[in-house]
Amino acid sequence: MTYSKDEIFNIVRDALVDLFDIDANKIKPDALLYEDLDIDSIDAVDLIVRLKEKTGKKPDVEAFRHVRTVGDVVDSIYAITKAN
């Protein structure tokens, strides 16, 4: 299934709220995962697992090391869904 970037953003936002109790109002495309949302590397693994469950696509863990913002996560997932 192909998702729009807005749909992926909503999936990412919902995952961050559900997994880490982050205020949805703080989750914006330019929000920094570590600095603004306090997401560490262990949390990122949990996020990857949740995104795989929701999209049916497994994010590339190596590529995920380079994401810094919520928008980067959205772009990464979008690229995976478009490629398959």
C-alpha positions in Angstrom: 0.0 0.0 0.0 1.2 3.5 -0.8 0.7 6.2 1.7 0.9 10.0 1.3 3.3 11.9 3.4 0.4 13.3 5.5 -0.8 9.8 6.2 2.7 8.7 7.2 3.1 11.8 9.4 -0.1 10.8 11.2 1.1 7.2 11.7 4.4 8.5 13.1 2.7 11.0 15.3 0.3 8.4 16.7 3.1 6.0 17.3 5.1 8.7 19.2 2.1 9.5 21.3 1.2 5.9 22.0 4.7 4.6 22.7 6.2 7.5 24.5 3.3 9.7 25.8 4.6 12.7 23.8 2.2 15.6 23.5 0.8 15.5 20.0 1.2 19.3 19.7 5.0 18.9 20.1 5.2 16.6 17.1 5.9 18.6 14.1 7.9 17.8 10.9 10.9 19.9 12.1 10.9 18.5 15.7 14.2 17.0 16.5 13.8 13.4 17.8 16.5 13.5 20.5 16.6 17.1 21.5 12.9 18.0 21.3 11.1 14.7 21.8 13.7 12.9 24.0 13.8 9.8 21.7 16.9 7.7 22.3 18.3 4.8 20.2 16.3 2.2 22.2 13.1 4.2 21.6 14.0 4.4 17.9 14.0 0.6 17.7 10.5 0.5 19.3 9.4 3.2 16.8 10.7 1.2 13.9 8.8 -1.9 15.0 5.6 0.1 15.4 6.0 1.7 11.9 6.6 -1.8 10.4 3.4 -3.0 12.0 1.4 0.0 10.7 2.8 0.2 7.2 3.8 -3.4 6.5 7.2 -2.1 5.4 10.4 -2.5 7.4 12.4 0.7 7.7 16.1 0.2 7.0 17.7 0.4 10.4 21.0 1.7 8.9 19.2 4.5 7.1 17.3 5.3 10.3 20.5 6.1 12.0 20.6 9.3 9.9 17.2 10.6 10.7 17.1 13.6 13.0 13.6 15.0 12.7 10.1 13.7 12.5 10.1 14.9 8.9 13.2 12.7 8.3 11.3 9.7 9.6 8.3 10.5 7.4 10.5 10.9 4.3 12.3 7.6 5.1 9.0 5.7 5.4 7.6 7.4 2.3 10.6 6.4 0.3 10.2 2.7 1.4 6.5 2.6 0.6 7.1 4.2 -2.9 9.9 1.8 -3.7 7.9 -1.3 -3.1 
